[in-house]
Each structure stands twice: as structure tokens, then as C-alpha cells.
Amino acid sequence: MPTTTIRIEDELKARLAAAAERAGMTTHAFILDALAQTADQAELDQEFNQLADRRWKKLLADGETVAWVEARAWLEARAHGERSRKPRPRKLSR
């Protein structure tokens, strides 16, 4: 396994050691976990942004959308176990 060296301030090093101890982990394991979580979150953010971009392009291309008021009412009904008709898309007015 390759090694990467980082330089951190003494205060942060102490905070990491204390947090690792509270978590019952070594500082090394704690840092690896934090790095993995940060990388996972960055990947999720990228996927989310790509999905949003695709949906925005589709909206601009076909102009079909559902009003938030209608979508929310449908979601709330579904969350309460009620049967509800899906809102119908409408053309975006410009």
C-alpha cells in the first residue's frame, strides 16, 4: 500500500487523536475513514449534480413540468398511504 504524507497543524492533530479515541479507533483508521467518507460524499454530489443537469436539459427541451403545489400534494397523500392520481405534466410557460 502506498504512503501519503500530509502536514497538519498541531491543534488539528490533537483533535483527530481525541476524536479517534472517542470512536475507539486509531488515529490512522479515523483519518482513513474520514477521507473515505469525504470521497464518497464528493462522488454522491457529482452524481446528484449530473442528474440535476440532465433533468434541467430535459425540462428545457420538452417544456414539461409539474407545479410544486401539485407534486407536493401528491407526495403528501402517498406518504399518508392515500391513493392519489399523479399530477399531469404541463407545458412550461415562458
Sequence and secondary structure as in RCSB ss.txt:
>XXXX:A:sequence
MPTTTIRIEDELKARLAAAAERAGMTTHAFILDALAQTADQAELDQEFNQLADRRWKKLLADGETVAWVEARAWL
EARAHGERSRKPRPRKLSR
>XXXX:A:secstr
         HHHHHHHHHHHHHHTS HHHHHHHHHHHHHHHHHHHHHHHHHHHHHHHHHHHH EE  HHHHHHHH
HHHHTT        EE   
